Amino acid sequence: MVRNYIDWLLSLPWFEKTKDKLDIDEATRILEEDHYGLEKPKERIIEYLAVQALVKKIKGPILCSWDRRGWGRPPLPSR
């Protein structure tokens, strides 16, 4: 089990960077299309993107969620 974890950890792309997308209208559209309900988490994600777009630097809190299974799960399924 430890070996699998270390292999996984070493396989992560530590030095790869991607361009961030801060298009609030598109994010809102995607969240509304793909995630029924969940108004509070969607509102928080859009608020976070809006602040990041205004300050022009990607630095700030990490969005983390809590559910009955524990911490650190993605708040919404990946697209």
PDB file of N, CA, C and O in Angstrom:
ATOM      1  N   MET A   1       0.822  -1.180   0.000  1.00  0.00           N
ATOM      2  CA  MET A   1       0.000   0.000   0.000  1.00  0.00           C
ATOM      3  C   MET A   1       0.875   1.256   0.000  1.00  0.00           C
ATOM      4  O   MET A   1       0.584   2.213  -0.718  1.00  0.00           O
ATOM      5  N   VAL A   2       1.924   1.257   0.785  1.00  0.00           N
ATOM      6  CA  VAL A   2       2.826   2.411   0.843  1.00  0.00           C
ATOM      7  C   VAL A   2       3.513   2.598  -0.508  1.00  0.00           C
ATOM      8  O   VAL A   2       3.682   3.723  -0.978  1.00  0.00           O
ATOM      9  N   ARG A   3       3.901   1.502  -1.118  1.00  0.00           N
ATOM     10  CA  ARG A   3       4.568   1.599  -2.414  1.00  0.00           C
ATOM     11  C   ARG A   3       3.630   2.197  -3.463  1.00  0.00           C
ATOM     12  O   ARG A   3       4.053   3.039  -4.255  1.00  0.00           O
ATOM     13  N   ASN A   4       2.375   1.778  -3.479  1.00  0.00           N
ATOM     14  CA  ASN A   4       1.404   2.346  -4.417  1.00  0.00           C
ATOM     15  C   ASN A   4       1.249   3.839  -4.196  1.00  0.00           C
ATOM     16  O   ASN A   4       1.185   4.610  -5.154  1.00  0.00           O
ATOM     17  N   TYR A   5       1.189   4.245  -2.948  1.00  0.00           N
ATOM     18  CA  TYR A   5       1.054   5.666  -2.627  1.00  0.00           C
ATOM     19  C   TYR A   5       2.274   6.444  -3.116  1.00  0.00           C
ATOM     20  O   TYR A   5       2.127   7.517  -3.701  1.00  0.00           O
ATOM     21  N   ILE A   6       3.458   5.922  -2.887  1.00  0.00           N
ATOM     22  CA  ILE A   6       4.688   6.605  -3.323  1.00  0.00           C
ATOM     23  C   ILE A   6       4.744   6.659  -4.850  1.00  0.00           C
ATOM     24  O   ILE A   6       5.108   7.688  -5.419  1.00  0.00           O
ATOM     25  N   ASP A   7       4.391   5.567  -5.511  1.00  0.00           N
ATOM     26  CA  ASP A   7       4.355   5.573  -6.973  1.00  0.00           C
ATOM     27  C   ASP A   7       3.382   6.623  -7.493  1.00  0.00           C
ATOM     28  O   ASP A   7       3.695   7.361  -8.427  1.00  0.00           O
ATOM     29  N   TRP A   8       2.211   6.685  -6.891  1.00  0.00           N
ATOM     30  CA  TRP A   8       1.214   7.673  -7.290  1.00  0.00           C
ATOM     31  C   TRP A   8       1.737   9.087  -7.053  1.00  0.00           C
ATOM     32  O   TRP A   8       1.588   9.959  -7.908  1.00  0.00           O
ATOM     33  N   LEU A   9       2.344   9.308  -5.905  1.00  0.00           N
ATOM     34  CA  LEU A   9       2.875  10.622  -5.552  1.00  0.00           C
ATOM     35  C   LEU A   9       3.955  11.065  -6.534  1.00  0.00           C
ATOM     36  O   LEU A   9       3.992  12.229  -6.933  1.00  0.00           O
ATOM     37  N   LEU A  10       4.819  10.156  -6.918  1.00  0.00           N
ATOM     38  CA  LEU A  10       5.885  10.479  -7.864  1.00  0.00           C
ATOM     39  C   LEU A  10       5.369  10.682  -9.284  1.00  0.00           C
ATOM     40  O   LEU A  10       6.023  11.344 -10.089  1.00  0.00           O
ATOM     41  N   SER A  11       4.215  10.125  -9.598  1.00  0.00           N
ATOM     42  CA  SER A  11       3.675  10.262 -10.952  1.00  0.00           C
ATOM     43  C   SER A  11       2.911  11.572 -11.161  1.00  0.00           C
ATOM     44  O   SER A  11       2.545  11.893 -12.292  1.00  0.00           O
ATOM     45  N   LEU A  12       2.670  12.322 -10.103  1.00  0.00           N
ATOM     46  CA  LEU A  12       1.950  13.595 -10.239  1.00  0.00           C
ATOM     47  C   LEU A  12       2.785  14.599 -11.027  1.00  0.00           C
ATOM     48  O   LEU A  12       4.007  14.637 -10.880  1.00  0.00           O
ATOM     49  N   PRO A  13       2.139  15.411 -11.862  1.00  0.00           N
ATOM     50  CA  PRO A  13       2.874  16.392 -12.679  1.00  0.00           C
ATOM     51  C   PRO A  13       3.224  17.646 -11.866  1.00  0.00           C
ATOM     52  O   PRO A  13       2.574  18.680 -12.024  1.00  0.00           O
ATOM     53  N   TRP A  14       4.212  17.569 -11.027  1.00  0.00           N
ATOM     54  CA  TRP A  14       4.532  18.635 -10.081  1.00  0.00           C
ATOM     55  C   TRP A  14       4.908  19.952 -10.743  1.00  0.00           C
ATOM     56  O   TRP A  14       4.616  21.012 -10.190  1.00  0.00           O
ATOM     57  N   PHE A  15       5.539  19.921 -11.897  1.00  0.00           N
ATOM     58  CA  PHE A  15       6.049  21.155 -12.491  1.00  0.00           C
ATOM     59  C   PHE A  15       5.288  21.585 -13.740  1.00  0.00           C
ATOM     60  O   PHE A  15       5.718  22.515 -14.423  1.00  0.00           O
ATOM     61  N   GLU A  16       4.178  20.939 -14.056  1.00  0.00           N
ATOM     62  CA  GLU A  16       3.360  21.345 -15.197  1.00  0.00           C
ATOM     63  C   GLU A  16       2.409  22.451 -14.762  1.00  0.00           C
ATOM     64  O   GLU A  16       1.816  22.391 -13.685  1.00  0.00           O
ATOM     65  N   LYS A  17       2.273  23.451 -15.608  1.00  0.00           N
ATOM     66  CA  LYS A  17       1.359  24.558 -15.325  1.00  0.00           C
ATOM     67  C   LYS A  17       0.321  24.649 -16.431  1.00  0.00           C
ATOM     68  O   LYS A  17       0.588  24.292 -17.579  1.00  0.00           O
ATOM     69  N   THR A  18      -0.848  25.125 -16.083  1.00  0.00           N
ATOM     70  CA  THR A  18      -1.904  25.353 -17.060  1.00  0.00           C
ATOM     71  C   THR A  18      -2.398  26.779 -16.915  1.00  0.00           C
ATOM     72  O   THR A  18      -2.229  27.398 -15.864  1.00  0.00           O
ATOM     73  N   LYS A  19      -3.001  27.295 -17.956  1.00  0.00           N
ATOM     74  CA  LYS A  19      -3.565  28.641 -17.909  1.00  0.00           C
ATOM     75  C   LYS A  19      -4.923  28.556 -17.213  1.00  0.00           C
ATOM     76  O   LYS A  19      -5.749  27.708 -17.548  1.00  0.00           O
ATOM     77  N   ASP A  20      -5.140  29.429 -16.257  1.00  0.00           N
ATOM     78  CA  ASP A  20      -6.394  29.431 -15.508  1.00  0.00           C
ATOM     79  C   ASP A  20      -7.493  30.091 -16.319  1.00  0.00           C
ATOM     80  O   ASP A  20      -7.264  31.088 -17.005  1.00  0.00           O
ATOM     81  N   LYS A  21      -8.693  29.523 -16.233  1.00  0.00           N
ATOM     82  CA  LYS A  21      -9.863  30.089 -16.898  1.00  0.00           C
ATOM     83  C   LYS A  21     -10.713  30.774 -15.830  1.00  0.00           C
ATOM     84  O   LYS A  21     -11.198  30.130 -14.900  1.00  0.00           O
ATOM     85  N   LEU A  22     -10.883  32.071 -15.975  1.00  0.00           N
ATOM     86  CA  LEU A  22     -11.659  32.825 -14.986  1.00  0.00           C
ATOM     87  C   LEU A  22     -12.916  33.420 -15.615  1.00  0.00           C
ATOM     88  O   LEU A  22     -13.373  34.483 -15.194  1.00  0.00           O
ATOM     89  N   ASP A  23     -13.477  32.749 -16.614  1.00  0.00           N
ATOM     90  CA  ASP A  23     -14.692  33.215 -17.278  1.00  0.00           C
ATOM     91  C   ASP A  23     -15.891  32.873 -16.399  1.00  0.00           C
ATOM     92  O   ASP A  23     -16.326  31.723 -16.337  1.00  0.00           O
ATOM     93  N   ILE A  24     -16.408  33.877 -15.730  1.00  0.00           N
ATOM     94  CA  ILE A  24     -17.485  33.671 -14.753  1.00  0.00           C
ATOM     95  C   ILE A  24     -18.771  33.220 -15.432  1.00  0.00           C
ATOM     96  O   ILE A  24     -19.484  32.364 -14.907  1.00  0.00           O
ATOM     97  N   ASP A  25     -19.075  33.797 -16.607  1.00  0.00           N
ATOM     98  CA  ASP A  25     -20.304  33.413 -17.315  1.00  0.00           C
ATOM     99  C   ASP A  25     -20.274  31.939 -17.725  1.00  0.00           C
ATOM    100  O   ASP A  25     -21.271  31.230 -17.587  1.00  0.00           O
ATOM    101  N   GLU A  26     -19.141  31.490 -18.221  1.00  0.00           N
ATOM    102  CA  GLU A  26     -19.045  30.080 -18.625  1.00  0.00           C
ATOM    103  C   GLU A  26     -19.089  29.160 -17.405  1.00  0.00           C
ATOM    104  O   GLU A  26     -19.714  28.101 -17.447  1.00  0.00           O
ATOM    105  N   ALA A  27     -18.436  29.557 -16.339  1.00  0.00           N
ATOM    106  CA  ALA A  27     -18.466  28.742 -15.115  1.00  0.00           C
ATOM    107  C   ALA A  27     -19.900  28.629 -14.586  1.00  0.00           C
ATOM    108  O   ALA A  27     -20.333  27.554 -14.171  1.00  0.00           O
ATOM    109  N   THR A  28     -20.626  29.742 -14.605  1.00  0.00           N
ATOM    110  CA  THR A  28     -22.019  29.728 -14.142  1.00  0.00           C
ATOM    111  C   THR A  28     -22.852  28.807 -15.019  1.00  0.00           C
ATOM    112  O   THR A  28     -23.651  28.016 -14.518  1.00  0.00           O
ATOM    113  N   ARG A  29     -22.664  28.913 -16.330  1.00  0.00           N
ATOM    114  CA  ARG A  29     -23.412  28.076 -17.263  1.00  0.00           C
ATOM    115  C   ARG A  29     -23.135  26.589 -17.011  1.00  0.00           C
ATOM    116  O   ARG A  29     -24.066  25.785 -16.955  1.00  0.00           O
ATOM    117  N   ILE A  30     -21.875  26.228 -16.861  1.00  0.00           N
ATOM    118  CA  ILE A  30     -21.509  24.828 -16.623  1.00  0.00           C
ATOM    119  C   ILE A  30     -22.084  24.318 -15.305  1.00  0.00           C
ATOM    120  O   ILE A  30     -22.619  23.211 -15.241  1.00  0.00           O
ATOM    121  N   LEU A  31     -21.972  25.128 -14.258  1.00  0.00           N
ATOM    122  CA  LEU A  31     -22.508  24.704 -12.958  1.00  0.00           C
ATOM    123  C   LEU A  31     -24.020  24.519 -13.013  1.00  0.00           C
ATOM    124  O   LEU A  31     -24.548  23.566 -12.440  1.00  0.00           O
ATOM    125  N   GLU A  32     -24.724  25.426 -13.702  1.00  0.00           N
ATOM    126  CA  GLU A  32     -26.185  25.322 -13.795  1.00  0.00           C
ATOM    127  C   GLU A  32     -26.608  24.122 -14.634  1.00  0.00           C
ATOM    128  O   GLU A  32     -27.596  23.461 -14.312  1.00  0.00           O
ATOM    129  N   GLU A  33     -25.868  23.831 -15.711  1.00  0.00           N
ATOM    130  CA  GLU A  33     -26.213  22.704 -16.575  1.00  0.00           C
ATOM    131  C   GLU A  33     -25.951  21.356 -15.901  1.00  0.00           C
ATOM    132  O   GLU A  33     -26.764  20.437 -15.996  1.00  0.00           O
ATOM    133  N   ASP A  34     -24.830  21.252 -15.233  1.00  0.00           N
ATOM    134  CA  ASP A  34     -24.368  19.944 -14.765  1.00  0.00           C
ATOM    135  C   ASP A  34     -24.683  19.610 -13.316  1.00  0.00           C
ATOM    136  O   ASP A  34     -24.532  18.456 -12.916  1.00  0.00           O
ATOM    137  N   HIS A  35     -25.111  20.571 -12.521  1.00  0.00           N
ATOM    138  CA  HIS A  35     -25.279  20.322 -11.084  1.00  0.00           C
ATOM    139  C   HIS A  35     -26.594  20.912 -10.596  1.00  0.00           C
ATOM    140  O   HIS A  35     -26.704  22.116 -10.364  1.00  0.00           O
ATOM    141  N   TYR A  36     -27.574  20.058 -10.445  1.00  0.00           N
ATOM    142  CA  TYR A  36     -28.877  20.493  -9.961  1.00  0.00           C
ATOM    143  C   TYR A  36     -28.806  20.790  -8.476  1.00  0.00           C
ATOM    144  O   TYR A  36     -28.192  20.045  -7.712  1.00  0.00           O
ATOM    145  N   GLY A  37     -29.441  21.888  -8.069  1.00  0.00           N
ATOM    146  CA  GLY A  37     -29.417  22.255  -6.656  1.00  0.00           C
ATOM    147  C   GLY A  37     -28.043  22.774  -6.264  1.00  0.00           C
ATOM    148  O   GLY A  37     -27.414  23.497  -7.037  1.00  0.00           O
ATOM    149  N   LEU A  38     -27.575  22.425  -5.101  1.00  0.00           N
ATOM    150  CA  LEU A  38     -26.244  22.795  -4.610  1.00  0.00           C
ATOM    151  C   LEU A  38     -25.972  24.294  -4.741  1.00  0.00           C
ATOM    152  O   LEU A  38     -24.877  24.696  -5.135  1.00  0.00           O
ATOM    153  N   GLU A  39     -26.956  25.108  -4.414  1.00  0.00           N
ATOM    154  CA  GLU A  39     -26.831  26.553  -4.628  1.00  0.00           C
ATOM    155  C   GLU A  39     -25.688  27.184  -3.837  1.00  0.00           C
ATOM    156  O   GLU A  39     -24.957  28.014  -4.377  1.00  0.00           O
ATOM    157  N   LYS A  40     -25.523  26.814  -2.589  1.00  0.00           N
ATOM    158  CA  LYS A  40     -24.448  27.410  -1.773  1.00  0.00           C
ATOM    159  C   LYS A  40     -23.059  27.100  -2.327  1.00  0.00           C
ATOM    160  O   LYS A  40     -22.256  28.019  -2.484  1.00  0.00           O
ATOM    161  N   PRO A  41     -22.743  25.824  -2.632  1.00  0.00           N
ATOM    162  CA  PRO A  41     -21.413  25.551  -3.198  1.00  0.00           C
ATOM    163  C   PRO A  41     -21.192  26.254  -4.539  1.00  0.00           C
ATOM    164  O   PRO A  41     -20.100  26.758  -4.800  1.00  0.00           O
ATOM    165  N   LYS A  42     -22.217  26.290  -5.386  1.00  0.00           N
ATOM    166  CA  LYS A  42     -22.074  26.962  -6.681  1.00  0.00           C
ATOM    167  C   LYS A  42     -21.835  28.463  -6.488  1.00  0.00           C
ATOM    168  O   LYS A  42     -21.008  29.061  -7.176  1.00  0.00           O
ATOM    169  N   GLU A  43     -22.555  29.051  -5.561  1.00  0.00           N
ATOM    170  CA  GLU A  43     -22.384  30.478  -5.271  1.00  0.00           C
ATOM    171  C   GLU A  43     -20.962  30.761  -4.775  1.00  0.00           C
ATOM    172  O   GLU A  43     -20.351  31.757  -5.162  1.00  0.00           O
ATOM    173  N   ARG A  44     -20.450  29.895  -3.932  1.00  0.00           N
ATOM    174  CA  ARG A  44     -19.093  30.069  -3.391  1.00  0.00           C
ATOM    175  C   ARG A  44     -18.031  29.944  -4.486  1.00  0.00           C
ATOM    176  O   ARG A  44     -17.055  30.694  -4.490  1.00  0.00           O
ATOM    177  N   ILE A  45     -18.215  29.010  -5.405  1.00  0.00           N
ATOM    178  CA  ILE A  45     -17.263  28.837  -6.505  1.00  0.00           C
ATOM    179  C   ILE A  45     -17.260  30.065  -7.405  1.00  0.00           C
ATOM    180  O   ILE A  45     -16.194  30.546  -7.789  1.00  0.00           O
ATOM    181  N   ILE A  46     -18.436  30.577  -7.746  1.00  0.00           N
ATOM    182  CA  ILE A  46     -18.526  31.770  -8.604  1.00  0.00           C
ATOM    183  C   ILE A  46     -17.944  32.985  -7.893  1.00  0.00           C
ATOM    184  O   ILE A  46     -17.265  33.800  -8.517  1.00  0.00           O
ATOM    185  N   GLU A  47     -18.200  33.116  -6.601  1.00  0.00           N
ATOM    186  CA  GLU A  47     -17.634  34.215  -5.817  1.00  0.00           C
ATOM    187  C   GLU A  47     -16.097  34.145  -5.830  1.00  0.00           C
ATOM    188  O   GLU A  47     -15.430  35.166  -5.997  1.00  0.00           O
ATOM    189  N   TYR A  48     -15.558  32.971  -5.657  1.00  0.00           N
ATOM    190  CA  TYR A  48     -14.109  32.774  -5.660  1.00  0.00           C
ATOM    191  C   TYR A  48     -13.518  33.175  -7.019  1.00  0.00           C
ATOM    192  O   TYR A  48     -12.511  33.882  -7.074  1.00  0.00           O
ATOM    193  N   LEU A  49     -14.142  32.725  -8.110  1.00  0.00           N
ATOM    194  CA  LEU A  49     -13.657  33.073  -9.447  1.00  0.00           C
ATOM    195  C   LEU A  49     -13.731  34.575  -9.698  1.00  0.00           C
ATOM    196  O   LEU A  49     -12.830  35.144 -10.315  1.00  0.00           O
ATOM    197  N   ALA A  50     -14.797  35.224  -9.223  1.00  0.00           N
ATOM    198  CA  ALA A  50     -14.946  36.660  -9.417  1.00  0.00           C
ATOM    199  C   ALA A  50     -13.844  37.438  -8.702  1.00  0.00           C
ATOM    200  O   ALA A  50     -13.291  38.383  -9.265  1.00  0.00           O
ATOM    201  N   VAL A  51     -13.526  37.060  -7.490  1.00  0.00           N
ATOM    202  CA  VAL A  51     -12.462  37.734  -6.737  1.00  0.00           C
ATOM    203  C   VAL A  51     -11.118  37.516  -7.428  1.00  0.00           C
ATOM    204  O   VAL A  51     -10.329  38.451  -7.560  1.00  0.00           O
ATOM    205  N   GLN A  52     -10.855  36.291  -7.867  1.00  0.00           N
ATOM    206  CA  GLN A  52      -9.593  36.011  -8.548  1.00  0.00           C
ATOM    207  C   GLN A  52      -9.471  36.816  -9.839  1.00  0.00           C
ATOM    208  O   GLN A  52      -8.380  37.273 -10.178  1.00  0.00           O
ATOM    209  N   ALA A  53     -10.574  36.994 -10.559  1.00  0.00           N
ATOM    210  CA  ALA A  53     -10.551  37.775 -11.794  1.00  0.00           C
ATOM    211  C   ALA A  53     -10.278  39.248 -11.500  1.00  0.00           C
ATOM    212  O   ALA A  53      -9.605  39.918 -12.283  1.00  0.00           O
ATOM    213  N   LEU A  54     -10.788  39.753 -10.390  1.00  0.00           N
ATOM    214  CA  LEU A  54     -10.583  41.164 -10.038  1.00  0.00           C
ATOM    215  C   LEU A  54      -9.158  41.460  -9.599  1.00  0.00           C
ATOM    216  O   LEU A  54      -8.594  42.483  -9.988  1.00  0.00           O
ATOM    217  N   VAL A  55      -8.574  40.593  -8.805  1.00  0.00           N
ATOM    218  CA  VAL A  55      -7.240  40.868  -8.273  1.00  0.00           C
ATOM    219  C   VAL A  55      -6.130  40.445  -9.218  1.00  0.00           C
ATOM    220  O   VAL A  55      -4.971  40.799  -9.002  1.00  0.00           O
ATOM    221  N   LYS A  56      -6.458  39.700 -10.256  1.00  0.00           N
ATOM    222  CA  LYS A  56      -5.503  39.303 -11.298  1.00  0.00           C
ATOM    223  C   LYS A  56      -4.346  38.440 -10.806  1.00  0.00           C
ATOM    224  O   LYS A  56      -3.313  38.372 -11.471  1.00  0.00           O
ATOM    225  N   LYS A  57      -4.489  37.798  -9.693  1.00  0.00           N
ATOM    226  CA  LYS A  57      -3.478  36.831  -9.286  1.00  0.00           C
ATOM    227  C   LYS A  57      -4.169  35.649  -8.626  1.00  0.00           C
ATOM    228  O   LYS A  57      -5.122  35.797  -7.862  1.00  0.00           O
ATOM    229  N   ILE A  58      -3.664  34.503  -8.942  1.00  0.00           N
ATOM    230  CA  ILE A  58      -4.255  33.276  -8.416  1.00  0.00           C
ATOM    231  C   ILE A  58      -3.555  32.930  -7.119  1.00  0.00           C
ATOM    232  O   ILE A  58      -2.571  32.191  -7.093  1.00  0.00           O
ATOM    233  N   LYS A  59      -4.074  33.468  -6.077  1.00  0.00           N
ATOM    234  CA  LYS A  59      -3.540  33.198  -4.755  1.00  0.00           C
ATOM    235  C   LYS A  59      -4.694  33.371  -3.793  1.00  0.00           C
ATOM    236  O   LYS A  59      -5.440  34.346  -3.884  1.00  0.00           O
ATOM    237  N   GLY A  60      -4.843  32.472  -2.908  1.00  0.00           N
ATOM    238  CA  GLY A  60      -5.943  32.589  -1.976  1.00  0.00           C
ATOM    239  C   GLY A  60      -6.284  31.249  -1.376  1.00  0.00           C
ATOM    240  O   GLY A  60      -5.494  30.307  -1.445  1.00  0.00           O
ATOM    241  N   PRO A  61      -7.458  31.161  -0.790  1.00  0.00           N
ATOM    242  CA  PRO A  61      -7.832  29.931  -0.104  1.00  0.00           C
ATOM    243  C   PRO A  61      -8.062  28.793  -1.080  1.00  0.00           C
ATOM    244  O   PRO A  61      -8.414  29.012  -2.239  1.00  0.00           O
ATOM    245  N   ILE A  62      -7.863  27.598  -0.608  1.00  0.00           N
ATOM    246  CA  ILE A  62      -8.181  26.403  -1.370  1.00  0.00           C
ATOM    247  C   ILE A  62      -9.609  26.024  -1.012  1.00  0.00           C
ATOM    248  O   ILE A  62      -9.965  25.940   0.164  1.00  0.00           O
ATOM    249  N   LEU A  63     -10.412  25.799  -2.023  1.00  0.00           N
ATOM    250  CA  LEU A  63     -11.786  25.395  -1.762  1.00  0.00           C
ATOM    251  C   LEU A  63     -11.788  23.935  -1.350  1.00  0.00           C
ATOM    252  O   LEU A  63     -11.349  23.066  -2.103  1.00  0.00           O
ATOM    253  N   CYS A  64     -12.278  23.673  -0.164  1.00  0.00           N
ATOM    254  CA  CYS A  64     -12.309  22.320   0.362  1.00  0.00           C
ATOM    255  C   CYS A  64     -13.723  22.052   0.858  1.00  0.00           C
ATOM    256  O   CYS A  64     -14.412  22.959   1.323  1.00  0.00           O
ATOM    257  N   SER A  65     -14.135  20.831   0.756  1.00  0.00           N
ATOM    258  CA  SER A  65     -15.505  20.520   1.166  1.00  0.00           C
ATOM    259  C   SER A  65     -15.516  19.442   2.237  1.00  0.00           C
ATOM    260  O   SER A  65     -14.535  18.728   2.445  1.00  0.00           O
ATOM    261  N   TRP A  66     -16.624  19.350   2.891  1.00  0.00           N
ATOM    262  CA  TRP A  66     -16.833  18.347   3.914  1.00  0.00           C
ATOM    263  C   TRP A  66     -18.146  17.641   3.597  1.00  0.00           C
ATOM    264  O   TRP A  66     -19.156  18.287   3.320  1.00  0.00           O
ATOM    265  N   ASP A  67     -18.125  16.341   3.639  1.00  0.00           N
ATOM    266  CA  ASP A  67     -19.363  15.587   3.540  1.00  0.00           C
ATOM    267  C   ASP A  67     -19.289  14.414   4.508  1.00  0.00           C
ATOM    268  O   ASP A  67     -18.324  14.287   5.262  1.00  0.00           O
ATOM    269  N   ARG A  68     -20.264  13.595   4.488  1.00  0.00           N
ATOM    270  CA  ARG A  68     -20.307  12.505   5.481  1.00  0.00           C
ATOM    271  C   ARG A  68     -19.183  11.494   5.302  1.00  0.00           C
ATOM    272  O   ARG A  68     -18.934  10.680   6.192  1.00  0.00           O
ATOM    273  N   ARG A  69     -18.489  11.539   4.137  1.00  0.00           N
ATOM    274  CA  ARG A  69     -17.367  10.624   3.922  1.00  0.00           C
ATOM    275  C   ARG A  69     -16.053  11.209   4.421  1.00  0.00           C
ATOM    276  O   ARG A  69     -15.075  10.477   4.574  1.00  0.00           O
ATOM    277  N   GLY A  70     -16.011  12.514   4.676  1.00  0.00           N
ATOM    278  CA  GLY A  70     -14.778  13.105   5.188  1.00  0.00           C
ATOM    279  C   GLY A  70     -14.364  14.355   4.444  1.00  0.00           C
ATOM    280  O   GLY A  70     -15.108  14.871   3.609  1.00  0.00           O
ATOM    281  N   TRP A  71     -13.162  14.843   4.754  1.00  0.00           N
ATOM    282  CA  TRP A  71     -12.617  16.068   4.180  1.00  0.00           C
ATOM    283  C   TRP A  71     -11.975  15.809   2.836  1.00  0.00           C
ATOM    284  O   TRP A  71     -11.615  14.680   2.501  1.00  0.00           O
ATOM    285  N   GLY A  72     -11.839  16.885   2.070  1.00  0.00           N
ATOM    286  CA  GLY A  72     -11.014  16.872   0.879  1.00  0.00           C
ATOM    287  C   GLY A  72     -11.642  16.304  -0.371  1.00  0.00           C
ATOM    288  O   GLY A  72     -10.966  16.209  -1.395  1.00  0.00           O
ATOM    289  N   ARG A  73     -12.877  15.932  -0.335  1.00  0.00           N
ATOM    290  CA  ARG A  73     -13.530  15.452  -1.543  1.00  0.00           C
ATOM    291  C   ARG A  73     -13.858  16.659  -2.424  1.00  0.00           C
ATOM    292  O   ARG A  73     -14.151  17.739  -1.909  1.00  0.00           O
ATOM    293  N   PRO A  74     -13.811  16.484  -3.746  1.00  0.00           N
ATOM    294  CA  PRO A  74     -14.221  17.601  -4.611  1.00  0.00           C
ATOM    295  C   PRO A  74     -15.675  17.970  -4.301  1.00  0.00           C
ATOM    296  O   PRO A  74     -16.517  17.087  -4.143  1.00  0.00           O
ATOM    297  N   PRO A  75     -15.969  19.267  -4.214  1.00  0.00           N
ATOM    298  CA  PRO A  75     -17.324  19.661  -3.859  1.00  0.00           C
ATOM    299  C   PRO A  75     -18.349  19.279  -4.920  1.00  0.00           C
ATOM    300  O   PRO A  75     -19.516  19.048  -4.601  1.00  0.00           O
ATOM    301  N   LEU A  76     -17.919  19.212  -6.186  1.00  0.00           N
ATOM    302  CA  LEU A  76     -18.815  18.849  -7.276  1.00  0.00           C
ATOM    303  C   LEU A  76     -18.064  17.878  -8.189  1.00  0.00           C
ATOM    304  O   LEU A  76     -16.836  17.930  -8.268  1.00  0.00           O
ATOM    305  N   PRO A  77     -18.773  17.013  -8.861  1.00  0.00           N
ATOM    306  CA  PRO A  77     -18.085  16.088  -9.771  1.00  0.00           C
ATOM    307  C   PRO A  77     -17.316  16.840 -10.855  1.00  0.00           C
ATOM    308  O   PRO A  77     -17.748  17.899 -11.309  1.00  0.00           O
ATOM    309  N   SER A  78     -16.185  16.292 -11.264  1.00  0.00           N
ATOM    310  CA  SER A  78     -15.378  16.916 -12.303  1.00  0.00           C
ATOM    311  C   SER A  78     -16.088  16.828 -13.641  1.00  0.00           C
ATOM    312  O   SER A  78     -16.853  15.897 -13.893  1.00  0.00           O
ATOM    313  N   ARG A  79     -15.830  17.785 -14.474  1.00  0.00           N
ATOM    314  CA  ARG A  79     -16.438  17.827 -15.797  1.00  0.00           C
ATOM    315  C   ARG A  79     -15.587  17.076 -16.772  1.00  0.00           C
ATOM    316  O   ARG A  79     -15.927  16.992 -17.952  1.00  0.00           O
TER     317      ARG A  79
END
